[in-house]
Amino acid sequence: QLQLVESGGGLVQPGGSLRLSCAASGFTLDYYAIMWFRQAPGKEREEVSCISSSDGSTYYADSVKGRFTISRDNAKNTVNLQMNSLKPEDTAVYYCAATLYGTVVAGVCDEPDYWGQGTQVTVSS
């Protein structure tokens, strides 16, 4: 059973940056599409970004396009979400999720089968 662990959340001022990491032990994330979701209090869960398992295709929500970057670090077996120019509205619990052999087709990510526990990101002055 794949277990995902997020790290890198915290408190940051508006305009600042954070890098979230999604890690798994005992499994190679290369074979999994990885998604990042977020959920703020009182709001629906939002898919922020994803990266396919095969060709490196990516997706970004319009709300983060140009500010967030998803990437794989194969040496560390992690998938990272670099978040720049953070805004207060980025405040949420961020979750990574995974699908074995998942794809990104026409900007649509596969539904995830595995979820992490989440990490809090707070953007505030």
Secondary structure, 3 states (H helix, E strand, C coil): CCCEEEECCEEECCCCCEEEEEEECCCCHHHEEEEEEEECCCCCCEEEEEECCCCCCEEECCCCCCCEEEEEECCCCEEEEEECCCCHHHCEEEEEEEEECCCEECCEECCCCEEECCEEEEECC
